[in-house]
Amino acid sequence: MTLAKLLGEVPERDEPKLEVLCAAALEELRRRLRPGVTEEDCGDAFPLAGAFLALANLEDGGGVERFSAGDLTIQTGGSAAVQWRRQAKTALEPWLVDENFAFRGVWG
């Protein structure tokens, strides 16, 4: 949590929420590691990615980002959260399960 507070300049009022989000982020990242890879194998990249992911979730904040009424659509924010998520993925990419592969079949 200390790393996330430092990187995100988190206000004191958000610290309890950040603590929960950090624990959830680390658990999510553990589940996304390739089989046989531990968080220790990732070194400093693991807590860094956890901090980035927790900050992304804090930035999302559960608020409405997109609202439509008839032909009118209003979209706000989201860019900081997207950047935090991208940094988390980049930090751990060598150890994560590849989510971009799809086996479509082989013609016989």
OpenMM code with the backbone's topology and positions (N, CA, C; nanometers):
from openmm import Vec3, app, unit

residues = "MET THR LEU ALA LYS LEU LEU GLY GLU VAL PRO GLU ARG ASP GLU PRO LYS LEU GLU VAL LEU CYS ALA ALA ALA LEU GLU GLU LEU ARG ARG ARG LEU ARG PRO GLY VAL THR GLU GLU ASP CYS GLY ASP ALA PHE PRO LEU ALA GLY ALA PHE LEU ALA LEU ALA ASN LEU GLU ASP GLY GLY GLY VAL GLU ARG PHE SER ALA GLY ASP LEU THR ILE GLN THR GLY GLY SER ALA ALA VAL GLN TRP ARG ARG GLN ALA LYS THR ALA LEU GLU PRO TRP LEU VAL ASP GLU ASN PHE ALA PHE ARG GLY VAL TRP GLY".split()
positions = [
    Vec3(0.0817, -0.1192, 0.0000),
    Vec3(0.0000, 0.0000, 0.0000),
    Vec3(0.0862, 0.1257, 0.0000),
    Vec3(0.2007, 0.1185, 0.0628),
    Vec3(0.2901, 0.2342, 0.0673),
    Vec3(0.3304, 0.2765, -0.0733),
    Vec3(0.3609, 0.1784, -0.1570),
    Vec3(0.4011, 0.2077, -0.2943),
    Vec3(0.2864, 0.2734, -0.3715),
    Vec3(0.1660, 0.2231, -0.3554),
    Vec3(0.0500, 0.2812, -0.4241),
    Vec3(0.0254, 0.4244, -0.3775),
    Vec3(0.0383, 0.4485, -0.2471),
    Vec3(0.0191, 0.5847, -0.1949),
    Vec3(0.1231, 0.6792, -0.2531),
    Vec3(0.2449, 0.6330, -0.2636),
    Vec3(0.3524, 0.7157, -0.3168),
    Vec3(0.3308, 0.7465, -0.4649),
    Vec3(0.2987, 0.6445, -0.5425),
    Vec3(0.2822, 0.6621, -0.6867),
    Vec3(0.1581, 0.7432, -0.7225),
    Vec3(0.0515, 0.7249, -0.6453),
    Vec3(-0.0753, 0.7873, -0.6807),
    Vec3(-0.1095, 0.9124, -0.6043),
    Vec3(-0.0245, 0.9529, -0.5106),
    Vec3(-0.0546, 1.0707, -0.4293),
    Vec3(-0.1979, 1.0624, -0.3763),
    Vec3(-0.2258, 0.9554, -0.3029),
    Vec3(-0.3603, 0.9245, -0.2544),
    Vec3(-0.3921, 1.0076, -0.1307),
    Vec3(-0.5071, 1.0757, -0.1300),
    Vec3(-0.5457, 1.1519, -0.0109),
    Vec3(-0.5734, 1.0583, 0.1073),
    Vec3(-0.5523, 1.1090, 0.2257),
    Vec3(-0.5678, 1.0287, 0.3473),
    Vec3(-0.7074, 0.9669, 0.3584),
    Vec3(-0.8087, 1.0369, 0.3130),
    Vec3(-0.9460, 0.9857, 0.3242),
    Vec3(-0.9683, 0.8595, 0.2400),
    Vec3(-0.8844, 0.8384, 0.1368),
    Vec3(-0.8982, 0.7212, 0.0497),
    Vec3(-0.8103, 0.6038, 0.0918),
    Vec3(-0.7295, 0.6209, 0.1958),
    Vec3(-0.6366, 0.5154, 0.2360),
    Vec3(-0.7049, 0.3852, 0.2774),
    Vec3(-0.8150, 0.3874, 0.3536),
    Vec3(-0.8804, 0.2600, 0.3870),
    Vec3(-0.9283, 0.1842, 0.2623),
    Vec3(-0.9833, 0.2579, 0.1667),
    Vec3(-1.0286, 0.1964, 0.0422),
    Vec3(-0.9089, 0.1412, -0.0352),
    Vec3(-0.7990, 0.2167, -0.0377),
    Vec3(-0.6800, 0.1732, -0.1097),
    Vec3(-0.6233, 0.0444, -0.0502),
    Vec3(-0.6277, 0.0318, 0.0812),
    Vec3(-0.5767, -0.0895, 0.1457),
    Vec3(-0.6519, -0.2131, 0.0964),
    Vec3(-0.7825, -0.2036, 0.0885),
    Vec3(-0.8643, -0.3148, 0.0386),
    Vec3(-0.8352, -0.3404, -0.1088),
    Vec3(-0.8236, -0.2336, -0.1865),
    Vec3(-0.7972, -0.2473, -0.3295),
    Vec3(-0.6596, -0.3078, -0.3566),
    Vec3(-0.5613, -0.2762, -0.2737),
    Vec3(-0.4274, -0.3346, -0.2895),
    Vec3(-0.4321, -0.4858, -0.2686),
    Vec3(-0.5002, -0.5294, -0.1642),
    Vec3(-0.5113, -0.6733, -0.1375),
    Vec3(-0.5823, -0.7438, -0.2527),
    Vec3(-0.6886, -0.6836, -0.3031),
    Vec3(-0.7630, -0.7427, -0.4148),
    Vec3(-0.6791, -0.7452, -0.5422),
    Vec3(-0.6022, -0.6396, -0.5659),
    Vec3(-0.5182, -0.6332, -0.6856),
    Vec3(-0.4111, -0.7412, -0.6828),
    Vec3(-0.3473, -0.7601, -0.5686),
    Vec3(-0.2438, -0.8631, -0.5581),
    Vec3(-0.3026, -1.0020, -0.5800),
    Vec3(-0.4207, -1.0266, -0.5269),
    Vec3(-0.4860, -1.1566, -0.5467),
    Vec3(-0.5207, -1.1774, -0.6938),
    Vec3(-0.5709, -1.0744, -0.7587),
    Vec3(-0.6017, -1.0845, -0.9016),
    Vec3(-0.4766, -1.1156, -0.9826),
    Vec3(-0.3676, -1.0490, -0.9504),
    Vec3(-0.2432, -1.0720, -1.0240),
    Vec3(-0.1888, -1.2121, -0.9996),
    Vec3(-0.2018, -1.2630, -0.8778),
    Vec3(-0.1584, -1.4014, -0.8498),
    Vec3(-0.2324, -1.4996, -0.9402),
    Vec3(-0.3615, -1.4780, -0.9596),
    Vec3(-0.4419, -1.5678, -1.0438),
    Vec3(-0.4054, -1.5563, -1.1914),
    Vec3(-0.3483, -1.4447, -1.2321),
    Vec3(-0.3150, -1.4241, -1.3736),
    Vec3(-0.1733, -1.4682, -1.4097),
    Vec3(-0.0955, -1.5096, -1.3092),
    Vec3(0.0404, -1.5564, -1.3377),
    Vec3(0.0359, -1.6890, -1.4127),
    Vec3(0.1347, -1.7107, -1.4994),
    Vec3(0.1453, -1.8384, -1.5697),
    Vec3(0.1600, -1.9513, -1.4689),
    Vec3(0.1149, -2.0709, -1.5030),
    Vec3(0.1308, -2.1853, -1.4125),
    Vec3(0.2775, -2.2051, -1.3748),
    Vec3(0.3019, -2.2275, -1.2478),
    Vec3(0.4375, -2.2499, -1.1988),
    Vec3(0.5132, -2.1238, -1.1620),
    Vec3(0.4591, -2.0077, -1.1944),
    Vec3(0.5241, -1.8801, -1.1631),
    Vec3(0.4681, -1.8285, -1.0309),
    Vec3(0.5571, -1.7850, -0.9428),
    Vec3(0.5147, -1.7274, -0.8153),
    Vec3(0.5420, -1.5773, -0.8168),
    Vec3(0.4831, -1.5081, -0.7208),
    Vec3(0.5075, -1.3639, -0.7142),
    Vec3(0.6540, -1.3344, -0.6855),
    Vec3(0.7214, -1.4248, -0.6149),
    Vec3(0.8642, -1.4058, -0.5865),
    Vec3(0.9464, -1.4109, -0.7150),
    Vec3(0.9025, -1.4915, -0.8131),
    Vec3(0.9724, -1.4988, -0.9421),
    Vec3(0.9702, -1.3641, -1.0137),
    Vec3(0.8702, -1.2839, -0.9862),
    Vec3(0.8522, -1.1552, -1.0544),
    Vec3(0.9337, -1.0429, -0.9906),
    Vec3(0.9882, -1.0678, -0.8724),
    Vec3(1.0690, -0.9672, -0.8040),
    Vec3(0.9898, -0.8415, -0.7721),
    Vec3(1.0540, -0.7267, -0.7908),
    Vec3(0.9920, -0.5977, -0.7591),
    Vec3(0.8763, -0.5628, -0.8521),
    Vec3(0.8682, -0.6310, -0.9663),
    Vec3(0.7605, -0.6017, -1.0609),
    Vec3(0.6238, -0.6384, -1.0042),
    Vec3(0.6179, -0.7399, -0.9168),
    Vec3(0.4880, -0.7842, -0.8648),
    Vec3(0.4218, -0.6783, -0.7760),
    Vec3(0.4894, -0.6278, -0.6724),
    Vec3(0.4234, -0.5237, -0.5921),
    Vec3(0.3989, -0.3950, -0.6717),
    Vec3(0.4857, -0.3659, -0.7676),
    Vec3(0.4664, -0.2474, -0.8509),
    Vec3(0.3390, -0.2611, -0.9342),
    Vec3(0.3215, -0.3765, -0.9971),
    Vec3(0.2003, -0.4002, -1.0759),
    Vec3(0.0769, -0.3976, -0.9864),
    Vec3(0.0887, -0.4517, -0.8654),
    Vec3(-0.0229, -0.4480, -0.7710),
    Vec3(-0.0617, -0.3056, -0.7351),
    Vec3(0.0381, -0.2217, -0.7149),
    Vec3(0.0114, -0.0807, -0.6843),
    Vec3(-0.0577, -0.0123, -0.8021),
    Vec3(-0.0079, -0.0370, -0.9229),
    Vec3(-0.0698, 0.0219, -1.0421),
    Vec3(-0.2156, -0.0221, -1.0556),
    Vec3(-0.2413, -0.1520, -1.0363),
    Vec3(-0.3770, -0.2038, -1.0513),
    Vec3(-0.4701, -0.1491, -0.9429),
    Vec3(-0.4212, -0.1395, -0.8209),
    Vec3(-0.5023, -0.0826, -0.7123),
    Vec3(-0.5366, 0.0634, -0.7416),
    Vec3(-0.4407, 0.1379, -0.7938),
    Vec3(-0.4669, 0.2781, -0.8280),
    Vec3(-0.5682, 0.2898, -0.9414),
    Vec3(-0.5619, 0.1971, -1.0365),
    Vec3(-0.6612, 0.1963, -1.1447),
    Vec3(-0.8005, 0.1743, -1.0878),
    Vec3(-0.8122, 0.0796, -0.9953),
    Vec3(-0.9424, 0.0511, -0.9347),
    Vec3(-0.9905, 0.1670, -0.8479),
    Vec3(-0.8985, 0.2337, -0.7805),
    Vec3(-0.9346, 0.3514, -0.7014),
    Vec3(-0.9811, 0.4643, -0.7933),
    Vec3(-0.9121, 0.4807, -0.9041),
    Vec3(-0.9465, 0.5855, -1.0009),
    Vec3(-1.0847, 0.5608, -1.0603),
    Vec3(-1.1172, 0.4335, -1.0857),
    Vec3(-1.2498, 0.4010, -1.1391),
    Vec3(-1.3574, 0.4473, -1.0430),
    Vec3(-1.3369, 0.4227, -0.9153),
    Vec3(-1.4238, 0.4742, -0.8107),
    Vec3(-1.5698, 0.4347, -0.8153),
    Vec3(-1.6079, 0.3489, -0.9066),
    Vec3(-1.7467, 0.3058, -0.9112),
    Vec3(-1.8428, 0.4095, -0.9658),
    Vec3(-1.7898, 0.5203, -1.0158),
    Vec3(-1.8778, 0.6235, -1.0699),
    Vec3(-1.9215, 0.5928, -1.2119),
    Vec3(-2.0165, 0.6714, -1.2593),
    Vec3(-2.0663, 0.6547, -1.3952),
    Vec3(-1.9680, 0.7200, -1.4911),
    Vec3(-1.9233, 0.6443, -1.5916),
    Vec3(-1.8314, 0.6983, -1.6908),
    Vec3(-1.9015, 0.7314, -1.8214),
    Vec3(-2.0156, 0.6673, -1.8450),
    Vec3(-2.0849, 0.6883, -1.9711),
    Vec3(-2.2351, 0.6916, -1.9449),
    Vec3(-2.3001, 0.7892, -2.0044),
    Vec3(-2.4444, 0.8047, -1.9879),
    Vec3(-2.5041, 0.8407, -2.1231),
    Vec3(-2.6118, 0.7735, -2.1594),
    Vec3(-2.6799, 0.8022, -2.2860),
    Vec3(-2.8270, 0.8307, -2.2600),
    Vec3(-2.8781, 0.9283, -2.3331),
    Vec3(-3.0209, 0.9601, -2.3303),
    Vec3(-3.0599, 0.9998, -2.4716),
    Vec3(-3.1315, 0.9129, -2.5382),
    Vec3(-3.1669, 0.9402, -2.6772),
    Vec3(-3.0426, 0.9436, -2.7639),
    Vec3(-3.0253, 1.0541, -2.8376),
    Vec3(-2.9099, 1.0687, -2.9259),
    Vec3(-2.7889, 1.1299, -2.8568),
    Vec3(-2.8026, 1.1648, -2.7304),
    Vec3(-2.6950, 1.2301, -2.6562),
    Vec3(-2.6192, 1.1282, -2.5714),
    Vec3(-2.4864, 1.1261, -2.5849),
    Vec3(-2.4013, 1.0404, -2.5024),
    Vec3(-2.2937, 1.1263, -2.4393),
    Vec3(-2.2767, 1.1108, -2.3080),
    Vec3(-2.1728, 1.1825, -2.2349),
    Vec3(-2.0789, 1.0789, -2.1752),
    Vec3(-1.9497, 1.0959, -2.2026),
    Vec3(-1.8492, 1.0044, -2.1486),
    Vec3(-1.7427, 1.0868, -2.0783),
    Vec3(-1.7042, 1.0422, -1.9569),
    Vec3(-1.6041, 1.1149, -1.8799),
    Vec3(-1.4961, 1.0206, -1.8317),
    Vec3(-1.3834, 1.0784, -1.7936),
    Vec3(-1.2766, 1.0085, -1.7231),
    Vec3(-1.2334, 0.8780, -1.7847),
    Vec3(-1.1760, 0.7950, -1.6979),
    Vec3(-1.1325, 0.6637, -1.7389),
    Vec3(-0.9899, 0.6576, -1.7892),
    Vec3(-0.9369, 0.7687, -1.8393),
    Vec3(-0.8045, 0.7623, -1.9008),
    Vec3(-0.6947, 0.7325, -1.7995),
    Vec3(-0.7034, 0.7875, -1.6795),
    Vec3(-0.6006, 0.7591, -1.5785),
    Vec3(-0.6058, 0.6131, -1.5376),
    Vec3(-0.7256, 0.5594, -1.5202),
    Vec3(-0.7399, 0.4183, -1.4831),
    Vec3(-0.6847, 0.3282, -1.5925),
    Vec3(-0.7100, 0.3643, -1.7171),
    Vec3(-0.6580, 0.2859, -1.8297),
    Vec3(-0.5055, 0.2865, -1.8277),
    Vec3(-0.4462, 0.4016, -1.8011),
    Vec3(-0.3000, 0.4113, -1.7953),
    Vec3(-0.2430, 0.3280, -1.6811),
    Vec3(-0.3065, 0.3322, -1.5634),
    Vec3(-0.2583, 0.2516, -1.4503),
    Vec3(-0.2648, 0.1028, -1.4856),
    Vec3(-0.3757, 0.0603, -1.5486),
    Vec3(-0.3889, -0.0815, -1.5866),
    Vec3(-0.2832, -0.1211, -1.6893),
    Vec3(-0.2594, -0.0344, -1.7840),
    Vec3(-0.1587, -0.0624, -1.8869),
    Vec3(-0.0208, -0.0777, -1.8225),
    Vec3(0.0105, 0.0077, -1.7268),
    Vec3(0.1400, -0.0018, -1.6590),
    Vec3(0.1504, -0.1303, -1.5775),
    Vec3(0.0408, -0.1712, -1.5138),
    Vec3(0.0412, -0.2964, -1.4370),
    Vec3(0.0695, -0.4142, -1.5290),
    Vec3(0.0024, -0.4170, -1.6431),
    Vec3(0.0223, -0.5275, -1.7379),
    Vec3(0.1639, -0.5267, -1.7936),
    Vec3(0.2150, -0.4103, -1.8258),
    Vec3(0.3506, -0.4002, -1.8794),
    Vec3(0.4536, -0.4484, -1.7777),
    Vec3(0.4347, -0.4132, -1.6511),
    Vec3(0.5304, -0.4522, -1.5470),
    Vec3(0.5381, -0.6034, -1.5311),
    Vec3(0.4257, -0.6729, -1.5441),
    Vec3(0.4223, -0.8180, -1.5206),
    Vec3(0.4110, -0.9010, -1.6476),
    Vec3(0.4125, -0.8387, -1.7622),
    Vec3(0.3883, -0.9096, -1.8877),
    Vec3(0.4708, -1.0371, -1.9060),
    Vec3(0.5989, -1.0386, -1.8712),
    Vec3(0.6764, -1.1619, -1.8924),
    Vec3(0.6258, -1.2818, -1.8115),
    Vec3(0.5499, -1.2581, -1.7056),
    Vec3(0.5068, -1.3661, -1.6161),
    Vec3(0.3577, -1.3966, -1.6255),
    Vec3(0.2830, -1.3181, -1.7021),
    Vec3(0.1381, -1.3354, -1.7087),
    Vec3(0.0976, -1.4374, -1.8145),
    Vec3(-0.0182, -1.5003, -1.7915),
    Vec3(-0.0777, -1.5882, -1.8910),
    Vec3(-0.1105, -1.5025, -2.0126),
    Vec3(-0.0800, -1.5540, -2.1319),
    Vec3(-0.1089, -1.4805, -2.2548),
    Vec3(-0.2591, -1.4826, -2.2798),
    Vec3(-0.3224, -1.3667, -2.2735),
    Vec3(-0.4670, -1.3568, -2.2937),
    Vec3(-0.5031, -1.3214, -2.4374),
    Vec3(-0.4041, -1.3024, -2.5223),
    Vec3(-0.4301, -1.2572, -2.6583),
    Vec3(-0.4245, -1.3688, -2.7611),
    Vec3(-0.4154, -1.4932, -2.7180),
    Vec3(-0.4061, -1.6052, -2.8099),
    Vec3(-0.5420, -1.6712, -2.8248),
    Vec3(-0.5782, -1.6999, -2.9479),
    Vec3(-0.7029, -1.7725, -2.9731),
    Vec3(-0.6766, -1.8778, -3.0792),
    Vec3(-0.7006, -2.0039, -3.0477),
    Vec3(-0.6849, -2.1119, -3.1444),
    Vec3(-0.8155, -2.1239, -3.2208),
    Vec3(-0.8112, -2.0989, -3.3507),
    Vec3(-0.9329, -2.0943, -3.4314),
    Vec3(-0.9589, -2.2237, -3.5081),
    Vec3(-0.8694, -2.3198, -3.4999),
    Vec3(-0.8892, -2.4461, -3.5721),
    Vec3(-0.7908, -2.4606, -3.6864),
    Vec3(-0.7879, -2.5797, -3.7402),
    Vec3(-0.6965, -2.6109, -3.8502),
    Vec3(-0.7779, -2.6725, -3.9630),
    Vec3(-0.7572, -2.6213, -4.0818),
    Vec3(-0.8249, -2.6782, -4.1980),
    Vec3(-0.7596, -2.8108, -4.2332),
    Vec3(-0.8403, -2.9108, -4.2611),
    Vec3(-0.7881, -3.0450, -4.2896),
    Vec3(-0.7696, -3.0751, -4.4331),
] * unit.nanometer
topology = app.Topology()
chain = topology.addChain("A")
for resn in residues:
    res = topology.addResidue(resn, chain)
    for name in ("N", "CA", "C"):
        topology.addAtom(name, app.Element.getBySymbol(name[0]), res)
